[in-house]
Amino acid sequence: MAPRKLTQNQVWTDVDNYFGDLLAPVDAALEGTRQANREADLPPIEVSRLQGKFLQVLVQITQARRVLEIGTLGGYSTMWMARGLPDGGRIITLEFNSRHAEVARKNLENAGLLDRVEIRLGRAIDSLPVLHATGAGPFDLIFIDADKPSNPQYLEWALKLGRRGTAIVVDNVVRDGKVTEAENTDADVAGTRRMTEMMAVEPRLNATVVQNVGVKGYDGFALAVMLS
């Protein structure tokens, strides 16, 4: 029998599933969260399971006790990170959509993780100044995965809410390669480009980008650490 011919995307998906089955196997809580998100008609834009495991490992590498997530959706990435927290660790996650927040709360409750997570409802751009004013930080890890046009503002607030050694992760920065298009007028692309340019010249940050491919196609994370 001749070997089957695979498209590039099929190869990416097969490899993603191979490593996912080995290193990030799903359980009832994780699978239930995805199912609940689909049943609630939430957009299927949460991180993949390998990306979720990456976030969990990053929480453990940084020994983060205080995590800030900008963009909750249905709580799938929140769940991965919460599982990596040490005893007494906590996540504050910001979500604009009340329906998304409701689904996330139920998912986290079903997983037995709601005691580690505080969901704050409202526009992140409004919630972040409140966090700063009330002394909620500094956070050890900040994960940015919300509306992309606001990425520059989210990065500015991350710098105010972090401290020396804080890890900052920004999702969806490659945008299927469109980020290289300087003349692209798409607001998501423009916001991502501006945020990355800010990272490049910010003396308080040391940053890089990791491209990734897999079940979600072609994209990537920006990773930065605060130097002061």
PyMOL commands that set and color helices and strands:
alter all, ss='L'
color gray80, all
select helices_A, chain A and resi 8-23+28-39+49-62+76-83+98-110+114-116+124-133+148-161+175-180+187-201
alter helices_A, ss='H'
color red, helices_A
select strands_A, chain A and resi 66-70+90-95+117-121+141-144+167-170+205-214+217-226
alter strands_A, ss='S'
color yellow, strands_A
deselect
rebuild
show_as cartoon
